[in-house]
Amino acid sequence: MKSFYGCMIAGSLALLFAANGCMSIKQPYIEKRQYVLEAKRPGDAVPTTGTALLKVRPFVAAPLCEGSSFVYRLQENRYAADFYHVFLIPVNNQLTEIQRQWLAQAGFPTAQSSSRLDPLFILENTLLTCRGDYRNPAHPLAIVEIETALVDNRNSPPQLVFQKTYCREILLKKASPDELVRGWNEALAGILTELESDLQNQKELSKAGAAGPRS
């Protein structure tokens, strides 16, 4: 009798372990997906006049934007990092090159980071926000916020010419990583369009362009 119950217990344990094993095998594998941002200036490139004048310094990222994971705001003081949807390249590095290319296409003489020329003006940027805002499930948002400063490098010490914070909130069709990246791209294009217009209105920048850079 004891052997019968012993066999039953042993068999039950075997089935339990087998079931647990099957459950672990069937758990879906979540693939990590990597993304890059893209914002291209519409229309034809504007011919550049003069030589290297404006240098875009590498973007500085606020603490919430430093990692590679997508960041979602779920409640007023609750955030979540998505470790399965990430930036292939640090977002601040991407934005540095995107901004430089945009301004070059807009006709601003931009100095390459490897250039030995001493630029007359320097553009400094801080990425304040790059996240998905999902506090309202019916209205998911892609938000990008950038603080930009134009510095006159001809003076010692350099002088601040222009400073502005740009922010765009793009309503998404749904709360998904692909849709969020689309929203970020649209937000970046809007910010860069506004920045281009603001720089064109800076008289000091246009005057200095005719004189060329310091060597």
Secondary structure, DSSP 8 states (H G I E B T S, - for coil): -HHHHHHHHHHHHHHHHHHHHHHHHHS-----EEE-------S------SS--EEE---EE-GGGSSSEEEEEEETTEEEEEEEEEESS-HHHHHHHHHHHHHHHTT--EE-TT--SB-SEEEEEEEEEEEEE-SSTTS-EEEEEEEEEEEETTSSS-EEEEEEEEEEEEE-SSS-HHHHHHHHHHHHHHHHHHHHHHHHT-HHHHHHHHH--B-
